[in-house]
Amino acid sequence: MDSELYKNLTYIKYFEGDVSDLDLTFSYDQDVLGRIQTHELIQGGRGILVNSENKISYIHHVAQFVLHTQIKEQ
């Protein structure tokens, strides 16, 4: 996991406002050769907003994707 992603996930974890204001969903955008590919972290993830109640789950899903799934795809 790169330092920028770590910083962003830490920001979300400790964000004291309404996390839904950040307009995040349970999906992860990845730049592949200059093209953005969106990966759903859970089924229907593009339609599920991250909020204060599920932000820890979102962080875990992003970390799981980056550290395991994304590496397998490469």
PQR file with spaces between the fields and no chain letter, atoms N, CA, C, O and H, PARSE charges and radii, in Angstrom:
ATOM       1  N    MET     1       0.858   -1.165    0.000 -0.4000 1.5000
ATOM       2  CA   MET     1       0.000    0.000    0.000 -0.0000 2.0000
ATOM       3  C    MET     1       0.903    1.226    0.000  0.5500 1.7000
ATOM       4  O    MET     1       1.819    1.336    0.814 -0.5500 1.4000
ATOM       5  N    ASP     2       0.634    2.144   -0.920 -0.4000 1.5000
ATOM       6  CA   ASP     2       1.490    3.326   -0.980 -0.0000 2.0000
ATOM       7  C    ASP     2       1.105    4.331    0.106  0.5500 1.7000
ATOM       8  O    ASP     2       0.026    4.253    0.694 -0.5500 1.4000
ATOM       9  H    ASP     2      -0.110    2.055   -1.581  0.4000 1.0000
ATOM      10  N    SER     3       2.005    5.268    0.354 -0.4000 1.5000
ATOM      11  CA   SER     3       1.814    6.202    1.466 -0.0000 2.0000
ATOM      12  C    SER     3       0.615    7.121    1.256  0.5500 1.7000
ATOM      13  O    SER     3      -0.032    7.509    2.229 -0.5500 1.4000
ATOM      14  H    SER     3       2.882    5.331   -0.124  0.4000 1.0000
ATOM      15  N    GLU     4       0.305    7.474    0.020 -0.4000 1.5000
ATOM      16  CA   GLU     4      -0.843    8.352   -0.231 -0.0000 2.0000
ATOM      17  C    GLU     4      -2.156    7.638    0.086  0.5500 1.7000
ATOM      18  O    GLU     4      -3.053    8.222    0.695 -0.5500 1.4000
ATOM      19  H    GLU     4       0.830    7.159   -0.770  0.4000 1.0000
ATOM      20  N    LEU     5      -2.265    6.392   -0.322 -0.4000 1.5000
ATOM      21  CA   LEU     5      -3.478    5.631   -0.012 -0.0000 2.0000
ATOM      22  C    LEU     5      -3.614    5.458    1.497  0.5500 1.7000
ATOM      23  O    LEU     5      -4.706    5.615    2.042 -0.5500 1.4000
ATOM      24  H    LEU     5      -1.537    5.917   -0.817  0.4000 1.0000
ATOM      25  N    TYR     6      -2.529    5.140    2.165 -0.4000 1.5000
ATOM      26  CA   TYR     6      -2.549    5.004    3.623 -0.0000 2.0000
ATOM      27  C    TYR     6      -3.027    6.300    4.271  0.5500 1.7000
ATOM      28  O    TYR     6      -3.858    6.272    5.178 -0.5500 1.4000
ATOM      29  H    TYR     6      -1.641    5.012    1.722  0.4000 1.0000
ATOM      30  N    LYS     7      -2.509    7.427    3.812 -0.4000 1.5000
ATOM      31  CA   LYS     7      -2.897    8.732    4.343 -0.0000 2.0000
ATOM      32  C    LYS     7      -4.391    8.975    4.137  0.5500 1.7000
ATOM      33  O    LYS     7      -5.074    9.456    5.042 -0.5500 1.4000
ATOM      34  H    LYS     7      -1.834    7.450    3.074  0.4000 1.0000
ATOM      35  N    ASN     8      -4.898    8.643    2.949 -0.4000 1.5000
ATOM      36  CA   ASN     8      -6.313    8.853    2.651 -0.0000 2.0000
ATOM      37  C    ASN     8      -7.215    7.970    3.517  0.5500 1.7000
ATOM      38  O    ASN     8      -8.242    8.428    4.018 -0.5500 1.4000
ATOM      39  H    ASN     8      -4.343    8.253    2.215  0.4000 1.0000
ATOM      40  N    LEU     9      -6.830    6.712    3.688 -0.4000 1.5000
ATOM      41  CA   LEU     9      -7.640    5.812    4.512 -0.0000 2.0000
ATOM      42  C    LEU     9      -7.611    6.232    5.980  0.5500 1.7000
ATOM      43  O    LEU     9      -8.622    6.131    6.674 -0.5500 1.4000
ATOM      44  H    LEU     9      -5.996    6.340    3.281  0.4000 1.0000
ATOM      45  N    THR    10      -6.469    6.698    6.450 -0.4000 1.5000
ATOM      46  CA   THR    10      -6.366    7.193    7.820 -0.0000 2.0000
ATOM      47  C    THR    10      -7.235    8.432    8.007  0.5500 1.7000
ATOM      48  O    THR    10      -7.873    8.597    9.047 -0.5500 1.4000
ATOM      49  H    THR    10      -5.647    6.781    5.886  0.4000 1.0000
ATOM      50  N    TYR    11      -7.259    9.300    6.998 -0.4000 1.5000
ATOM      51  CA   TYR    11      -8.107   10.494    7.046 -0.0000 2.0000
ATOM      52  C    TYR    11      -9.569   10.094    7.201  0.5500 1.7000
ATOM      53  O    TYR    11     -10.292   10.660    8.021 -0.5500 1.4000
ATOM      54  H    TYR    11      -6.741    9.165    6.154  0.4000 1.0000
ATOM      55  N    ILE    12      -9.998    9.115    6.407 -0.4000 1.5000
ATOM      56  CA   ILE    12     -11.385    8.656    6.480 -0.0000 2.0000
ATOM      57  C    ILE    12     -11.675    8.073    7.860  0.5500 1.7000
ATOM      58  O    ILE    12     -12.719    8.353    8.449 -0.5500 1.4000
ATOM      59  H    ILE    12      -9.410    8.656    5.741  0.4000 1.0000
ATOM      60  N    LYS    13     -10.761    7.273    8.368 -0.4000 1.5000
ATOM      61  CA   LYS    13     -10.961    6.624    9.666 -0.0000 2.0000
ATOM      62  C    LYS    13     -11.198    7.639   10.777  0.5500 1.7000
ATOM      63  O    LYS    13     -12.076    7.445   11.618 -0.5500 1.4000
ATOM      64  H    LYS    13      -9.913    7.046    7.889  0.4000 1.0000
ATOM      65  N    TYR    14     -10.429    8.709   10.787 -0.4000 1.5000
ATOM      66  CA   TYR    14     -10.513    9.682   11.871 -0.0000 2.0000
ATOM      67  C    TYR    14     -11.349   10.911   11.521  0.5500 1.7000
ATOM      68  O    TYR    14     -11.403   11.859   12.304 -0.5500 1.4000
ATOM      69  H    TYR    14      -9.716    8.867   10.104  0.4000 1.0000
ATOM      70  N    PHE    15     -11.996   10.909   10.367 -0.4000 1.5000
ATOM      71  CA   PHE    15     -12.833   12.031    9.943 -0.0000 2.0000
ATOM      72  C    PHE    15     -13.979   12.201   10.933  0.5500 1.7000
ATOM      73  O    PHE    15     -14.730   11.257   11.181 -0.5500 1.4000
ATOM      74  H    PHE    15     -11.952   10.138    9.731  0.4000 1.0000
ATOM      75  N    GLU    16     -14.118   13.383   11.491 -0.4000 1.5000
ATOM      76  CA   GLU    16     -15.118   13.615   12.530 -0.0000 2.0000
ATOM      77  C    GLU    16     -16.444   14.113   11.982  0.5500 1.7000
ATOM      78  O    GLU    16     -17.450   14.108   12.691 -0.5500 1.4000
ATOM      79  H    GLU    16     -13.508   14.149   11.289  0.4000 1.0000
ATOM      80  N    GLY    17     -16.454   14.540   10.733 -0.4000 1.5000
ATOM      81  CA   GLY    17     -17.697   15.008   10.137 -0.0000 2.0000
ATOM      82  C    GLY    17     -18.515   13.849    9.601  0.5500 1.7000
ATOM      83  O    GLY    17     -18.285   12.691    9.947 -0.5500 1.4000
ATOM      84  H    GLY    17     -15.637   14.545   10.157  0.4000 1.0000
ATOM      85  N    ASP    18     -19.470   14.180    8.754 -0.4000 1.5000
ATOM      86  CA   ASP    18     -20.318   13.174    8.119 -0.0000 2.0000
ATOM      87  C    ASP    18     -19.565   12.591    6.930  0.5500 1.7000
ATOM      88  O    ASP    18     -19.389   13.266    5.916 -0.5500 1.4000
ATOM      89  H    ASP    18     -19.657   15.121    8.472  0.4000 1.0000
ATOM      90  N    VAL    19     -19.123   11.354    7.046 -0.4000 1.5000
ATOM      91  CA   VAL    19     -18.307   10.711    6.015 -0.0000 2.0000
ATOM      92  C    VAL    19     -19.044   10.658    4.682  0.5500 1.7000
ATOM      93  O    VAL    19     -18.409   10.672    3.627 -0.5500 1.4000
ATOM      94  H    VAL    19     -19.265   10.805    7.870  0.4000 1.0000
ATOM      95  N    SER    20     -20.364   10.597    4.712 -0.4000 1.5000
ATOM      96  CA   SER    20     -21.116   10.555    3.455 -0.0000 2.0000
ATOM      97  C    SER    20     -20.918   11.832    2.636  0.5500 1.7000
ATOM      98  O    SER    20     -21.156   11.830    1.428 -0.5500 1.4000
ATOM      99  H    SER    20     -20.880   10.586    5.569  0.4000 1.0000
ATOM     100  N    ASP    21     -20.486   12.915    3.275 -0.4000 1.5000
ATOM     101  CA   ASP    21     -20.176   14.154    2.544 -0.0000 2.0000
ATOM     102  C    ASP    21     -18.980   13.979    1.608  0.5500 1.7000
ATOM     103  O    ASP    21     -18.781   14.794    0.707 -0.5500 1.4000
ATOM     104  H    ASP    21     -20.292   12.916    4.256  0.4000 1.0000
ATOM     105  N    LEU    22     -18.186   12.931    1.808 -0.4000 1.5000
ATOM     106  CA   LEU    22     -17.014   12.682    0.962 -0.0000 2.0000
ATOM     107  C    LEU    22     -17.389   12.005   -0.357  0.5500 1.7000
ATOM     108  O    LEU    22     -16.541   11.837   -1.233 -0.5500 1.4000
ATOM     109  H    LEU    22     -18.348   12.269    2.540  0.4000 1.0000
ATOM     110  N    ASP    23     -18.664   11.615   -0.500 -0.4000 1.5000
ATOM     111  CA   ASP    23     -19.179   10.991   -1.730 -0.0000 2.0000
ATOM     112  C    ASP    23     -18.400    9.749   -2.142  0.5500 1.7000
ATOM     113  O    ASP    23     -18.097    9.569   -3.322 -0.5500 1.4000
ATOM     114  H    ASP    23     -19.353   11.751    0.212  0.4000 1.0000
ATOM     115  N    LEU    24     -18.077    8.901   -1.190 -0.4000 1.5000
ATOM     116  CA   LEU    24     -17.386    7.645   -1.476 -0.0000 2.0000
ATOM     117  C    LEU    24     -18.401    6.520   -1.571  0.5500 1.7000
ATOM     118  O    LEU    24     -19.426    6.535   -0.889 -0.5500 1.4000
ATOM     119  H    LEU    24     -18.322    9.047   -0.232  0.4000 1.0000
ATOM     120  N    THR    25     -18.111    5.550   -2.414 -0.4000 1.5000
ATOM     121  CA   THR    25     -18.915    4.338   -2.483 -0.0000 2.0000
ATOM     122  C    THR    25     -17.993    3.144   -2.266  0.5500 1.7000
ATOM     123  O    THR    25     -16.771    3.292   -2.233 -0.5500 1.4000
ATOM     124  H    THR    25     -17.278    5.538   -2.968  0.4000 1.0000
ATOM     125  N    PHE    26     -18.576    1.975   -2.120 -0.4000 1.5000
ATOM     126  CA   PHE    26     -17.788    0.763   -1.930 -0.0000 2.0000
ATOM     127  C    PHE    26     -17.236    0.288   -3.273  0.5500 1.7000
ATOM     128  O    PHE    26     -17.511   -0.820   -3.733 -0.5500 1.4000
ATOM     129  H    PHE    26     -19.569    1.855   -2.147  0.4000 1.0000
ATOM     130  N    SER    27     -16.451    1.171   -3.879 -0.4000 1.5000
ATOM     131  CA   SER    27     -15.763    0.855   -5.133 -0.0000 2.0000
ATOM     132  C    SER    27     -14.382    1.496   -5.073  0.5500 1.7000
ATOM     133  O    SER    27     -14.124    2.385   -4.262 -0.5500 1.4000
ATOM     134  H    SER    27     -16.227    2.071   -3.505  0.4000 1.0000
ATOM     135  N    TYR    28     -13.499    1.023   -5.952 -0.4000 1.5000
ATOM     136  CA   TYR    28     -12.115    1.503   -5.951 -0.0000 2.0000
ATOM     137  C    TYR    28     -11.703    1.792   -7.384  0.5500 1.7000
ATOM     138  O    TYR    28     -11.758    0.913   -8.244 -0.5500 1.4000
ATOM     139  H    TYR    28     -13.708    0.301   -6.611  0.4000 1.0000
ATOM     140  N    ASP    29     -11.290    3.030   -7.638 -0.4000 1.5000
ATOM     141  CA   ASP    29     -10.824    3.424   -8.969 -0.0000 2.0000
ATOM     142  C    ASP    29      -9.329    3.188   -9.078  0.5500 1.7000
ATOM     143  O    ASP    29      -8.555    3.517   -8.179 -0.5500 1.4000
ATOM     144  H    ASP    29     -11.245    3.744   -6.940  0.4000 1.0000
ATOM     145  N    GLN    30      -8.948    2.605  -10.208 -0.4000 1.5000
ATOM     146  CA   GLN    30      -7.548    2.259  -10.441 -0.0000 2.0000
ATOM     147  C    GLN    30      -7.149    2.747  -11.833  0.5500 1.7000
ATOM     148  O    GLN    30      -7.863    2.510  -12.807 -0.5500 1.4000
ATOM     149  H    GLN    30      -9.577    2.338  -10.938  0.4000 1.0000
ATOM     150  N    ASP    31      -6.017    3.424  -11.922 -0.4000 1.5000
ATOM     151  CA   ASP    31      -5.483    3.873  -13.208 -0.0000 2.0000
ATOM     152  C    ASP    31      -4.666    2.739  -13.815  0.5500 1.7000
ATOM     153  O    ASP    31      -3.650    2.319  -13.261 -0.5500 1.4000
ATOM     154  H    ASP    31      -5.437    3.616  -11.130  0.4000 1.0000
ATOM     155  N    VAL    32      -5.131    2.254  -14.962 -0.4000 1.5000
ATOM     156  CA   VAL    32      -4.428    1.186  -15.669 -0.0000 2.0000
ATOM     157  C    VAL    32      -4.061    1.713  -17.049  0.5500 1.7000
ATOM     158  O    VAL    32      -4.914    1.854  -17.926 -0.5500 1.4000
ATOM     159  H    VAL    32      -5.956    2.595  -15.411  0.4000 1.0000
ATOM     160  N    LEU    33      -2.774    2.002  -17.224 -0.4000 1.5000
ATOM     161  CA   LEU    33      -2.272    2.520  -18.498 -0.0000 2.0000
ATOM     162  C    LEU    33      -3.050    3.743  -18.966  0.5500 1.7000
ATOM     163  O    LEU    33      -3.396    3.862  -20.141 -0.5500 1.4000
ATOM     164  H    LEU    33      -2.082    1.887  -16.512  0.4000 1.0000
ATOM     165  N    GLY    34      -3.321    4.652  -18.029 -0.4000 1.5000
ATOM     166  CA   GLY    34      -3.992    5.901  -18.365 -0.0000 2.0000
ATOM     167  C    GLY    34      -5.506    5.817  -18.429  0.5500 1.7000
ATOM     168  O    GLY    34      -6.166    6.816  -18.720 -0.5500 1.4000
ATOM     169  H    GLY    34      -3.040    4.556  -17.074  0.4000 1.0000
ATOM     170  N    ARG    35      -6.064    4.657  -18.167 -0.4000 1.5000
ATOM     171  CA   ARG    35      -7.520    4.495  -18.169 -0.0000 2.0000
ATOM     172  C    ARG    35      -7.976    4.140  -16.758  0.5500 1.7000
ATOM     173  O    ARG    35      -7.349    3.328  -16.078 -0.5500 1.4000
ATOM     174  H    ARG    35      -5.529    3.846  -17.931  0.4000 1.0000
ATOM     175  N    ILE    36      -9.064    4.751  -16.330 -0.4000 1.5000
ATOM     176  CA   ILE    36      -9.597    4.485  -14.999 -0.0000 2.0000
ATOM     177  C    ILE    36     -10.512    3.265  -15.052  0.5500 1.7000
ATOM     178  O    ILE    36     -11.461    3.215  -15.835 -0.5500 1.4000
ATOM     179  H    ILE    36      -9.573    5.411  -16.883  0.4000 1.0000
ATOM     180  N    GLN    37     -10.211    2.290  -14.209 -0.4000 1.5000
ATOM     181  CA   GLN    37     -11.059    1.112  -14.049 -0.0000 2.0000
ATOM     182  C    GLN    37     -11.647    1.156  -12.646  0.5500 1.7000
ATOM     183  O    GLN    37     -10.933    1.375  -11.668 -0.5500 1.4000
ATOM     184  H    GLN    37      -9.440    2.330  -13.574  0.4000 1.0000
ATOM     185  N    THR    38     -12.946    0.947  -12.561 -0.4000 1.5000
ATOM     186  CA   THR    38     -13.619    0.944  -11.272 -0.0000 2.0000
ATOM     187  C    THR    38     -13.925   -0.491  -10.872  0.5500 1.7000
ATOM     188  O    THR    38     -14.512   -1.250  -11.643 -0.5500 1.4000
ATOM     189  H    THR    38     -13.526    0.769  -13.356  0.4000 1.0000
ATOM     190  N    HIS    39     -13.525   -0.852   -9.667 -0.4000 1.5000
ATOM     191  CA   HIS    39     -13.747   -2.193   -9.128 -0.0000 2.0000
ATOM     192  C    HIS    39     -14.710   -2.083   -7.947  0.5500 1.7000
ATOM     193  O    HIS    39     -14.493   -1.282   -7.037 -0.5500 1.4000
ATOM     194  H    HIS    39     -13.048   -0.235   -9.040  0.4000 1.0000
ATOM     195  N    GLU    40     -15.756   -2.878   -7.963 -0.4000 1.5000
ATOM     196  CA   GLU    40     -16.660   -2.912   -6.820 -0.0000 2.0000
ATOM     197  C    GLU    40     -16.001   -3.721   -5.707  0.5500 1.7000
ATOM     198  O    GLU    40     -15.540   -4.839   -5.936 -0.5500 1.4000
ATOM     199  H    GLU    40     -15.932   -3.528   -8.702  0.4000 1.0000
ATOM     200  N    LEU    41     -15.959   -3.162   -4.518 -0.4000 1.5000
ATOM     201  CA   LEU    41     -15.344   -3.836   -3.379 -0.0000 2.0000
ATOM     202  C    LEU    41     -16.274   -4.888   -2.786  0.5500 1.7000
ATOM     203  O    LEU    41     -15.822   -5.873   -2.202 -0.5500 1.4000
ATOM     204  H    LEU    41     -16.334   -2.254   -4.332  0.4000 1.0000
ATOM     205  N    ILE    42     -17.573   -4.670   -2.943 -0.4000 1.5000
ATOM     206  CA   ILE    42     -18.596   -5.641   -2.564 -0.0000 2.0000
ATOM     207  C    ILE    42     -19.653   -5.612   -3.654  0.5500 1.7000
ATOM     208  O    ILE    42     -19.704   -4.673   -4.448 -0.5500 1.4000
ATOM     209  H    ILE    42     -17.940   -3.870   -3.418  0.4000 1.0000
ATOM     210  N    GLN    43     -20.487   -6.626   -3.694 -0.4000 1.5000
ATOM     211  CA   GLN    43     -21.524   -6.675   -4.717 -0.0000 2.0000
ATOM     212  C    GLN    43     -22.425   -5.450   -4.592  0.5500 1.7000
ATOM     213  O    GLN    43     -22.939   -5.150   -3.515 -0.5500 1.4000
ATOM     214  H    GLN    43     -20.445   -7.388   -3.048  0.4000 1.0000
ATOM     215  N    GLY    44     -22.606   -4.749   -5.708 -0.4000 1.5000
ATOM     216  CA   GLY    44     -23.414   -3.539   -5.714 -0.0000 2.0000
ATOM     217  C    GLY    44     -22.723   -2.351   -5.081  0.5500 1.7000
ATOM     218  O    GLY    44     -23.375   -1.364   -4.743 -0.5500 1.4000
ATOM     219  H    GLY    44     -22.188   -4.993   -6.583  0.4000 1.0000
ATOM     220  N    GLY    45     -21.410   -2.431   -4.915 -0.4000 1.5000
ATOM     221  CA   GLY    45     -20.650   -1.418   -4.190 -0.0000 2.0000
ATOM     222  C    GLY    45     -20.720   -0.014   -4.752  0.5500 1.7000
ATOM     223  O    GLY    45     -20.605    0.959   -4.006 -0.5500 1.4000
ATOM     224  H    GLY    45     -20.880   -3.234   -5.190  0.4000 1.0000
ATOM     225  N    ARG    46     -20.908    0.107   -6.058 -0.4000 1.5000
ATOM     226  CA   ARG    46     -20.999    1.451   -6.649 -0.0000 2.0000
ATOM     227  C    ARG    46     -22.212    2.217   -6.145  0.5500 1.7000
ATOM     228  O    ARG    46     -22.238    3.447   -6.177 -0.5500 1.4000
ATOM     229  H    ARG    46     -21.001   -0.683   -6.664  0.4000 1.0000
ATOM     230  N    GLY    47     -23.206    1.488   -5.682 -0.4000 1.5000
ATOM     231  CA   GLY    47     -24.428    2.128   -5.209 -0.0000 2.0000
ATOM     232  C    GLY    47     -24.532    2.237   -3.700  0.5500 1.7000
ATOM     233  O    GLY    47     -25.557    2.681   -3.183 -0.5500 1.4000
ATOM     234  H    GLY    47     -23.184    0.489   -5.656  0.4000 1.0000
ATOM     235  N    ILE    48     -23.486    1.839   -2.983 -0.4000 1.5000
ATOM     236  CA   ILE    48     -23.517    1.879   -1.518 -0.0000 2.0000
ATOM     237  C    ILE    48     -22.591    2.985   -1.031  0.5500 1.7000
ATOM     238  O    ILE    48     -21.374    2.909   -1.203 -0.5500 1.4000
ATOM     239  H    ILE    48     -22.654    1.479   -3.403  0.4000 1.0000
ATOM     240  N    LEU    49     -23.175    4.015   -0.421 -0.4000 1.5000
ATOM     241  CA   LEU    49     -22.385    5.133    0.089 -0.0000 2.0000
ATOM     242  C    LEU    49     -21.656    4.756    1.371  0.5500 1.7000
ATOM     243  O    LEU    49     -22.182    4.031    2.216 -0.5500 1.4000
ATOM     244  H    LEU    49     -24.163    4.077   -0.281  0.4000 1.0000
ATOM     245  N    VAL    50     -20.447    5.258    1.494 -0.4000 1.5000
ATOM     246  CA   VAL    50     -19.686    5.104    2.733 -0.0000 2.0000
ATOM     247  C    VAL    50     -20.191    6.160    3.706  0.5500 1.7000
ATOM     248  O    VAL    50     -20.323    7.332    3.354 -0.5500 1.4000
ATOM     249  H    VAL    50     -20.020    5.847    0.808  0.4000 1.0000
ATOM     250  N    ASN    51     -20.472    5.733    4.935 -0.4000 1.5000
ATOM     251  CA   ASN    51     -20.930    6.665    5.957 -0.0000 2.0000
ATOM     252  C    ASN    51     -20.171    6.384    7.258  0.5500 1.7000
ATOM     253  O    ASN    51     -19.278    5.538    7.298 -0.5500 1.4000
ATOM     254  H    ASN    51     -20.366    4.781    5.222  0.4000 1.0000
ATOM     255  N    SER    52     -20.531    7.086    8.289 -0.4000 1.5000
ATOM     256  CA   SER    52     -19.815    6.939    9.563 -0.0000 2.0000
ATOM     257  C    SER    52     -19.958    5.542   10.152  0.5500 1.7000
ATOM     258  O    SER    52     -19.067    5.075   10.862 -0.5500 1.4000
ATOM     259  H    SER    52     -21.257    7.773    8.257  0.4000 1.0000
ATOM     260  N    GLU    53     -21.067    4.873    9.865 -0.4000 1.5000
ATOM     261  CA   GLU    53     -21.297    3.538   10.416 -0.0000 2.0000
ATOM     262  C    GLU    53     -20.520    2.453    9.680  0.5500 1.7000
ATOM     263  O    GLU    53     -20.158    1.444   10.284 -0.5500 1.4000
ATOM     264  H    GLU    53     -21.791    5.252    9.289  0.4000 1.0000
ATOM     265  N    ASN    54     -20.254    2.640    8.379 -0.4000 1.5000
ATOM     266  CA   ASN    54     -19.605    1.571    7.611 -0.0000 2.0000
ATOM     267  C    ASN    54     -18.197    1.932    7.116  0.5500 1.7000
ATOM     268  O    ASN    54     -17.620    1.205    6.308 -0.5500 1.4000
ATOM     269  H    ASN    54     -20.548    3.460    7.888  0.4000 1.0000
ATOM     270  N    LYS    55     -17.655    3.035    7.591 -0.4000 1.5000
ATOM     271  CA   LYS    55     -16.355    3.482    7.084 -0.0000 2.0000
ATOM     272  C    LYS    55     -15.223    2.501    7.399  0.5500 1.7000
ATOM     273  O    LYS    55     -14.303    2.351    6.595 -0.5500 1.4000
ATOM     274  H    LYS    55     -18.125    3.627    8.247  0.4000 1.0000
ATOM     275  N    ILE    56     -15.273    1.836    8.544 -0.4000 1.5000
ATOM     276  CA   ILE    56     -14.222    0.866    8.885 -0.0000 2.0000
ATOM     277  C    ILE    56     -14.299   -0.326    7.933  0.5500 1.7000
ATOM     278  O    ILE    56     -13.268   -0.840    7.498 -0.5500 1.4000
ATOM     279  H    ILE    56     -16.020    1.957    9.198  0.4000 1.0000
ATOM     280  N    SER    57     -15.494   -0.760    7.614 -0.4000 1.5000
ATOM     281  CA   SER    57     -15.666   -1.839    6.644 -0.0000 2.0000
ATOM     282  C    SER    57     -15.106   -1.426    5.287  0.5500 1.7000
ATOM     283  O    SER    57     -14.443   -2.219    4.618 -0.5500 1.4000
ATOM     284  H    SER    57     -16.331   -0.342    7.968  0.4000 1.0000
ATOM     285  N    TYR    58     -15.372   -0.188    4.881 -0.4000 1.5000
ATOM     286  CA   TYR    58     -14.844    0.330    3.611 -0.0000 2.0000
ATOM     287  C    TYR    58     -13.316    0.292    3.615  0.5500 1.7000
ATOM     288  O    TYR    58     -12.704   -0.166    2.650 -0.5500 1.4000
ATOM     289  H    TYR    58     -15.911    0.456    5.424  0.4000 1.0000
ATOM     290  N    ILE    59     -12.707    0.764    4.684 -0.4000 1.5000
ATOM     291  CA   ILE    59     -11.244    0.782    4.788 -0.0000 2.0000
ATOM     292  C    ILE    59     -10.686   -0.636    4.671  0.5500 1.7000
ATOM     293  O    ILE    59      -9.690   -0.858    3.982 -0.5500 1.4000
ATOM     294  H    ILE    59     -13.204    1.136    5.469  0.4000 1.0000
ATOM     295  N    HIS    60     -11.318   -1.580    5.334 -0.4000 1.5000
ATOM     296  CA   HIS    60     -10.871   -2.977    5.261 -0.0000 2.0000
ATOM     297  C    HIS    60     -11.010   -3.524    3.844  0.5500 1.7000
ATOM     298  O    HIS    60     -10.125   -4.232    3.363 -0.5500 1.4000
ATOM     299  H    HIS    60     -12.127   -1.399    5.894  0.4000 1.0000
ATOM     300  N    HIS    61     -12.106   -3.204    3.178 -0.4000 1.5000
ATOM     301  CA   HIS    61     -12.309   -3.693    1.816 -0.0000 2.0000
ATOM     302  C    HIS    61     -11.291   -3.087    0.843  0.5500 1.7000
ATOM     303  O    HIS    61     -10.791   -3.784   -0.040 -0.5500 1.4000
ATOM     304  H    HIS    61     -12.824   -2.628    3.569  0.4000 1.0000
ATOM     305  N    VAL    62     -10.984   -1.809    0.999 -0.4000 1.5000
ATOM     306  CA   VAL    62      -9.969   -1.187    0.138 -0.0000 2.0000
ATOM     307  C    VAL    62      -8.618   -1.851    0.378  0.5500 1.7000
ATOM     308  O    VAL    62      -7.925   -2.208   -0.575 -0.5500 1.4000
ATOM     309  H    VAL    62     -11.390   -1.242    1.716  0.4000 1.0000
ATOM     310  N    ALA    63      -8.242   -2.019    1.632 -0.4000 1.5000
ATOM     311  CA   ALA    63      -6.956   -2.650    1.948 -0.0000 2.0000
ATOM     312  C    ALA    63      -6.905   -4.072    1.402  0.5500 1.7000
ATOM     313  O    ALA    63      -5.890   -4.483    0.841 -0.5500 1.4000
ATOM     314  H    ALA    63      -8.805   -1.730    2.406  0.4000 1.0000
ATOM     315  N    GLN    64      -7.980   -4.817    1.559 -0.4000 1.5000
ATOM     316  CA   GLN    64      -8.046   -6.185    1.031 -0.0000 2.0000
ATOM     317  C    GLN    64      -7.850   -6.181   -0.482  0.5500 1.7000
ATOM     318  O    GLN    64      -7.104   -6.999   -1.021 -0.5500 1.4000
ATOM     319  H    GLN    64      -8.805   -4.483    2.015  0.4000 1.0000
ATOM     320  N    PHE    65      -8.522   -5.259   -1.158 -0.4000 1.5000
ATOM     321  CA   PHE    65      -8.405   -5.192   -2.614 -0.0000 2.0000
ATOM     322  C    PHE    65      -6.975   -4.864   -3.029  0.5500 1.7000
ATOM     323  O    PHE    65      -6.403   -5.540   -3.885 -0.5500 1.4000
ATOM     324  H    PHE    65      -9.128   -4.594   -0.720  0.4000 1.0000
ATOM     325  N    VAL    66      -6.403   -3.839   -2.429 -0.4000 1.5000
ATOM     326  CA   VAL    66      -5.071   -3.378   -2.828 -0.0000 2.0000
ATOM     327  C    VAL    66      -3.995   -4.407   -2.485  0.5500 1.7000
ATOM     328  O    VAL    66      -3.097   -4.657   -3.289 -0.5500 1.4000
ATOM     329  H    VAL    66      -6.867   -3.290   -1.734  0.4000 1.0000
ATOM     330  N    LEU    67      -4.083   -4.998   -1.307 -0.4000 1.5000
ATOM     331  CA   LEU    67      -3.025   -5.899   -0.850 -0.0000 2.0000
ATOM     332  C    LEU    67      -3.156   -7.327   -1.365  0.5500 1.7000
ATOM     333  O    LEU    67      -2.171   -8.065   -1.382 -0.5500 1.4000
ATOM     334  H    LEU    67      -4.812   -4.795   -0.655  0.4000 1.0000
ATOM     335  N    HIS    68      -4.355   -7.728   -1.784 -0.4000 1.5000
ATOM     336  CA   HIS    68      -4.545   -9.117   -2.200 -0.0000 2.0000
ATOM     337  C    HIS    68      -5.074   -9.236   -3.625  0.5500 1.7000
ATOM     338  O    HIS    68      -4.403   -9.798   -4.490 -0.5500 1.4000
ATOM     339  H    HIS    68      -5.155   -7.128   -1.770  0.4000 1.0000
ATOM     340  N    THR    69      -6.256   -8.717   -3.871 -0.4000 1.5000
ATOM     341  CA   THR    69      -6.903   -8.879   -5.173 -0.0000 2.0000
ATOM     342  C    THR    69      -6.115   -8.210   -6.280  0.5500 1.7000
ATOM     343  O    THR    69      -5.861   -8.825   -7.316 -0.5500 1.4000
ATOM     344  H    THR    69      -6.801   -8.260   -3.168  0.4000 1.0000
ATOM     345  N    GLN    70      -5.727   -6.972   -6.083 -0.4000 1.5000
ATOM     346  CA   GLN    70      -5.004   -6.222   -7.109 -0.0000 2.0000
ATOM     347  C    GLN    70      -3.676   -6.900   -7.442  0.5500 1.7000
ATOM     348  O    GLN    70      -3.283   -6.946   -8.608 -0.5500 1.4000
ATOM     349  H    GLN    70      -5.933   -6.472   -5.241  0.4000 1.0000
ATOM     350  N    ILE    71      -2.996   -7.417   -6.451 -0.4000 1.5000
ATOM     351  CA   ILE    71      -1.717   -8.091   -6.681 -0.0000 2.0000
ATOM     352  C    ILE    71      -1.927   -9.367   -7.489  0.5500 1.7000
ATOM     353  O    ILE    71      -1.129   -9.661   -8.380 -0.5500 1.4000
ATOM     354  H    ILE    71      -3.315   -7.380   -5.504  0.4000 1.0000
ATOM     355  N    LYS    72      -2.979  -10.130   -7.201 -0.4000 1.5000
ATOM     356  CA   LYS    72      -3.276  -11.344   -7.959 -0.0000 2.0000
ATOM     357  C    LYS    72      -3.539  -11.029   -9.425  0.5500 1.7000
ATOM     358  O    LYS    72      -3.145  -11.793  -10.306 -0.5500 1.4000
ATOM     359  H    LYS    72      -3.627   -9.890   -6.478  0.4000 1.0000
ATOM     360  N    GLU    73      -4.214   -9.892   -9.693 -0.4000 1.5000
ATOM     361  CA   GLU    73      -4.536   -9.509  -11.063 -0.0000 2.0000
ATOM     362  C    GLU    73      -3.286   -9.166  -11.858  0.5500 1.7000
ATOM     363  O    GLU    73      -3.272   -9.312  -13.080 -0.5500 1.4000
ATOM     364  H    GLU    73      -4.534   -9.272   -8.977  0.4000 1.0000
ATOM     365  N    GLN    74      -2.237   -8.713  -11.181 -0.4000 1.5000
ATOM     366  CA   GLN    74      -1.015   -8.331  -11.877 -0.0000 2.0000
ATOM     367  C    GLN    74      -0.240   -9.577  -12.181  0.5500 1.7000
ATOM     368  O    GLN    74       0.838   -9.505  -12.771 -0.5500 1.4000
ATOM     369  H    GLN    74      -2.248   -8.594  -10.188  0.4000 1.0000
